[in-house]
């Protein structure tokens, strides 16, 4: 017996298991332990586990290893195969094997065959007719282990080659018991040779197929790369700066005015712009473009303003033009161009507009304003273009001080601005301050530039004591703010509410203080707001450097059309996806489509199938807020009318704006103002689709009513927007809307509330 190894505890437990099976009548545990010797078994474990090395032995060789096993346990010698099977079964159960395994079965079958043969020989010697000997059977599991293949492979080869079985044996395969073919021992060599040949052929076929698949994929990769290279060359996107030949021919120089908010950097850039013979001011917002236009006019320039929605002045006669950055003309050469808020270069949605301005503005001198964080990106981009860069650094005029304690809402003072991050929070705060008799102005994202200017004027003049704003005040608007107080430091980003980025905290906090008005700006939080430590850390830290690995761009209409023609498609979204994935995926300039951009491209393809691709590309710049269903519905009807060559009337919207009035209808008025903005944008690019005079009238009326609603005194239980509660049946329109006392202290206001509640009860 070779390799049977066990500890005394192992064999004692095994003996007890065999004893429970009724086999321990002659078992001597001590004798077995003394005879078996070394501390751990190897042979039995390998046998029951189906070790491939043991599978190479014949059943006769395995039986020679096993046949003396009963003597080690002092078991009777009669029916030796049965005694060996019992010991192996007990050992397998004790050590967690599912059975004795095919190798042991084959050895026991060989022993049974030998025993039958000896019995037949004895009967022959006694001249007694002997029954036919039971042939030794080898099943497919043993064959699979023998040839080093999977049982399924062996069965498939046997079926494919038409090998007939001699018998069928039931074996436990993973998951269920199955009858599998078995063969006489004399056929094993022939069948094994057949299996090895077929397996070798299968492996060769698999390897050949794998190589062919790799060759095919490599060929496809080469073809895709060659096509991308051809389209990159045809569209010009392989060399993005070369798309702007006017800018490349000027030998431009860059002057960067970098500093925090209220440092005078934009003022210095505008003064330099007005010394140039011709120039352009590129602003991130319509509001800033309007302010730039007014500054140029006050400086005696022949100025004009150009935004997506409106034009002021004579563009042809103007020497200086103020426009939104997306409206940059890359063909009209000027002496100087101001690019404001250059840190927007890293913005996922609009950063491509700053890339285009920096690379393609046809100005001999670029006057660049923004945060010091943008310096690394500016240095890298100017070096990439081979254009010299000069940095001029500015320091804040009015220092910022962090308030050590939160401020109670009742302790707000005139000149304070409270910043929140949702329209709902802003209106809730207005209601709360209105109940205290405080006069407020409001600035948030969905208000038009005209309304924002009106509200800013009310605050700056003192008509409104307190400004309630969102992060929309971070850029634009000259505001005389004494203190910035955060009413929240978390902002909802569409799925979850996350902490405000440090750069955004600094940008908003920088609006506090104004040189010549408030010499020190103070920053703090309202009582109950979490995250004061984050705000303090953000104000202490220097801005994180903006140094993206690549610069975002958006392909011009001509380049997009060239790629679409090369692909043989007539849809905008797949073309842009291909450019982003193959044509402009790597390098210094890349296209990365955001979800909102892809959604808008898909909608434009759906709404305007009849329009040429170049015109659909222009629609990607339209001001469609995809989160506002009312405006999206209008956009669909207007763009479908454009594609069909008919006019979309604005009469329904005009009738609605005349019906709506008051603070409670503010949401509807704001939606109509957005519709007017979109209508003006579309009407200026496709005359005849929308009546521009009606669009202007709609915008003016909506803005007038919004401004009047915001300037009105808050009333008790007013709800803004479509969530406004309607009076119950049988109650008049004025029910539950009694005006609170606007003067007096808290006691008088509480008494007024009680009286009003009593009237409602009666």
Residue, then its C-alpha position, 0 to 999 in steps of 0.5 A: x500500500x503506497x501513500x496512505x497517510x493519516x493522523x490518529x484522530x483522522x483514522x479514529x473518526x473514520x473508524x467510528x464512521x465505519x463502526x456506525x455502518x456495522x463494519x467495526x466488529x474486527x476493527x482495531x484502530x490502534x493497529x491501523x494507526x500504527x501500521x499506516x504511519x505518516x501524518x497525512x494521506x495523499x494517495x486516497x485524496x488524489x484518487x477520490x479527487x480524480x487526479x489526472x496523474x492517477x488517471x494515466x494508470x490502468x484499473x489493474x494498477x489502481x487495484x494493486x494499490x487498493x486491494x490490501x486496504x481491508x487488512x489495514x482495518x482487520x476487515x475480513x478478506x472475503x468479498x475484497x472489492x466490497x470491503x474496499x468499497x465500504x472503506x472508501x465510501x466511509x473515507x469519502x463521507x468523512x472527508x467531504x467527497x461526493x463519492x469514491x470517484x470514477x478512478x476507484x470505480x474503474x479499479x473496483x470493476x477490474x477487481x470484480x472482473x478478476x474475481x469473476x474470471x477466477x471463479x470461472x476458472x475454478x468451475x472449468x477445472x471442476x468441469x462445471x459449466x461457468x456463466x459468461x464473464x462480466x466484461x470490464x467497462x470503462x465509461x466516458x468520464x474515465x476516458x475524458x480524464x485520460x485524454x485531458x478533456x471535458x466530458x461534454x467534448x468526449x460525448x460530442x466526439x463520440x456522437x460525431x464519429x458514430x462510436x457505438x457504446x457497449x453499455x450505459x452507466x449512470x453517473x452523477x454529473x454536476x447538477x444531475x445524474x446522467x446515463x453515459x456511454x461505457x465501453x469494454x476494456x479491449x476497445x479503450x485503446x482504439x477509442x482513446x486514440x480516436x479521441x486524441x486525434x479528434x481533440x487535436x483536430x478540434x484544437x487546431x480548428x479552434x486555433x485557426x478560427x481564433x487566428x482568423x477572427x483576430x485577423x478579421x478584427x485587426x482588418x476591421x480596426x485598420x479599416x475603421x482607422x483608415x476611414x476615421x483618418x480620411x474623414x478627419x482630413x476631409x472635415x479638417x478636424x485633424x487640425x482644429x486650429x487650421x479651421x480658423x485661417x484668419x486667426x492663424x494669419x494674424x500673428x496674435x498675442x495674448x494678454x491675460x487679466x487674471x484676478x478674483x471677483x471685484x479686482x478690476x480685471x474686466x474694467x482694465x480689459x474694457x479700457x484696453x478694448x476701447x483704445x483699439x480701433x476695432x474690437x469685440x467683447x465676448x461675454x458668457x451671458x446676454x446680461x453681460x453682453x448688454x452691460x458691455x454694450x452700454x460701457x462701449x457706448x458710454x466710452x464713445x464707441x460706435x457700438x452694437x450688441x449681438x446675441x442669439x435673441x436680439x441685435x442692438x445698434x448697426x452691426x455693419x457700421x459699428x467699430x465695437x461689438x458686444x456679443x455672447x461668446x457663442x455668437x463670435x464671428x470667426x471671419x470678421x478681423x478686429x484689432x482686439x477681442x475681450x474674452x470674459x470669464x475664461x475659467x469657463x473653458x473647463x465647463x462640460x456644457x459650454x467650454x467648447x465656446x471658450x476653446x473656439x474663442x481662444x483658438x479662432x477669434x480673428x483679433x490681433x490682440x486677445x484680452x482675456x479675463x478670468x480667475x487665476x486658476x485658468x493660467x496653466x490652461x492658457x499657458x499650454x494653449x498659447x504655447x500649442x498655438x505658438x502665440x505669446x502670452x502676457x499675464x497681468x495679475x490683479x488683487x481684490x479691491x475690497x477684502x473679504x471677511x468671514x463672519x465667525x457666527x451664523x446669522x439669524x434670518x431676523x438679523x438680516x440687514x439692508x444690503x445683504x444678499x442671501x444665496x440659495x440653490x433652487x427657485x423654490x428655496x428662493x421663493x420660500x425665503x421671500x415669503x418668510x422675509x415678507x411676513x417680517x415686513x422686509x422688502x426683497x429683490x430676487x435674481x435666479x436663473x429662469x429670469x430674463x436678463x431684463x428682469x434681472x436688471x430690474x431687480x438689481x436696480x431695485x436692490x442697488x437703489x435701496x427700494x429692496x433691502x435684501x437680495x435673494x439670489x441663486x448662483x446666477x449672481x456669480x457672473x454679471x450684474x454690478x450689485x452693491x452687496x454688503x454681505x453674502x450669506x449662504x442659505x445653503x451649501x448643497x446644490x441639487x445636480x439632477x439626481x442628488x444634492x451635493x456640496x457646492x464646489x470650492x470654486x463656486x463658493x469663492x465666485x459667489x462669495x466674491x460678490x460681497x463688497x464693492x469698491x467705493x461702496x462697501x470697502x469690506x465684503x463679509x461672507x457667512x451662512x444663515x443659522x442652521x446651514x450645514x457646511x460652514x467649515x467647508x466654506x471657510x476652507x474654500x475661502x482660505x484656499x487658492x483656486x485649483x489650477x485649471x489644466x485639462x488634459x485636452x480642450x473641448x471643442x464642438x465641430x462646425x457645421x461644415x465639418x459635421x456635414x463632411x463626416x456625415x457624407x463620408x459615413x453615408x448617414x443623414x442624422x445628426x446624433x450618430x454623426x456626432x457620436x462617431x466624431x466623438x468616438x473615432x475622429x476627435x477622441x484623442x489629442x489636444x482637442x477632443x469632442x465629448x458629448x454631454x447627455x443633454x447635448x446628445x438628447x437635444x441632437x436626437x430630438x432635432x433629428x426627430x423633429x426636423x427630418x426634412x431640414x438639411x443636416x447643416x440647418x439641424x446643426x444650427x438648431x443645437x445652439x437653440x435655447x431649449x431648456x430640456x427640463x421644462x416640458x412646456x418650453x420643449x413642447x413649444x420647441x417641437x411645434x416650432x421646429x416641426x413648422x420650420x421643417x414643413x415650411x410653415x409659420x407657427x403662430x404665437x397668438x395662443x401664447x399672447x392670449x395666455x400672457x394677457x390672462x396671467x397676472x400676479x405672483x401666483x402665476x409666476x411659473x407660467x409667466x416665466x415659461x412664457x418668457x422662455x418661449x419668447x426667448x426661443x421664438x426670437x432665436x428661431x425667428x432671427x435665423x429662419x424668417x417667416x417661421x415665427x413673427x418677431x414682432x409678436x415674439x418681442x411683444x410676448x417677451x416684453x409683456x411676460x417680463x413686465x408682469x414678472x417684474x411686477x409680481x416680484x416687486x409686489x408685497x408677499x401675501x399669506x400662503x401664496x404658492x408660486x407656480x402650478x403647485x398653487x392650491x385652489x379654493x375648495x368648492x363653495x368658497x370665494x376666490x378671496x378665501x384664505x388670502x387675507x393680507x398680513x399686517x405689514x407694519x408693527x412687531x411680531x406680536x401684531x403679526x401673530x394677532x393678525x394671523x389669529x384673526x385671519x384664522x378665525x375668519x376662515x373658521x367662521 
